[in-house]
């Protein structure tokens, strides 16, 4: 906690997988971000470029010029390019493009140009959004996902944030089963009436618990790649109503073991992304394994597999189910105020407030969509949290249960 507060003090001082995605060529990609006025997904005569839009390959971040043009020298291993949606703009299909086909042996022709069509939307500093998490989607849990969709249809937030463990399991299963879950996820999310922004959780990392999955580390979709091929970049940003939202991948891997951590490349990306954002714009982070939580204390210590409480990484013992380097992330915020940090993973609605020299800092988790849960004799309901934002500030949210009163803890 002392390290976390140090980080806060430093902070104060400073849709479906594409049918034919482009293939990386000669380490460079360029294109145009443009106003798709007729919403057909193609740039037609008279459709103007949009200047000042951040484009990224998850390492470098480049801003478009006045004509909407950009160019990126791709980092080694780059697999996806995305835009940071600016305030007042949406992506008609998706805000990202794969740089390589997920299928092995593709014969698709190489392409070094990627254009991003955007469409205008109503811009307001007053809006609502729903934070949901841990859908663990499978055929058995489809009714739970549809309860979430019914909630969205009833409340009509401007968008939904879904913080990981999107599918039942890609961690411990083979490719065919994992792909089946992701294809089901695509199908269900396409039915939502508002945009859904997703980040991955530990169950979305393909095959790394190899004793169960029997997947080789040489598999082209091993680790993060399978989720990325369906859901896009594992970290990204967008601005809505004067607030900059930063989605993070807070699940790292040490061979066969996952743990909470923001890797170095991602930390550097956060710094570069926020360099494109004026200091006065507040920031919301959202990720799966939380930055700060007290729920693990309720759950109690365990040495039992597959996910013991503690893990030793590079000789250092740390909590597995919290982000071990949260202070490093907070330091990268520079002059931006952290309005709220949102997480999932622990299947519990939780609100933590820290009073610091830079004001109140909030860390919120939301409950699991997939089912209610319990710990230490307490039973936690399934649900999601609805937030209201106004003029750069976000309220403490309203928790909305998915089950009727009196529903059993383990349906």
Protein Blocks (a to p, Z undefined) as FASTA:
>chain_A
ZZmmmmmmmmmmnmpddfbdcddeehiacddddddfkonopacehiacdehiacdehlac
cdddfkopacddddehiabdcddddehiacfkbccdcfbdfbghiabdcdfbdcdddddd
dddfbdcddddehklpafklmmmmmmmmmmmmmnopabdcdeejkbfblklmcfklmmmm
mmmmmmmmmmpcbdcdddddfklpghklmmlnopafklmkgojlmmmmmnopfbdcddee
hiacddddfbdcehjaccddddfklmmmmmmmmmmpcfklccddddfbdfbdcklmmnop
afbdfbdfbdceehiacdfkbcfklmmmmmmnmmaccfbacdehjopacddddddfkbpc
dddddddfkbccdeehiacdddddddddeehiacebjaddfbdehiafbZZ
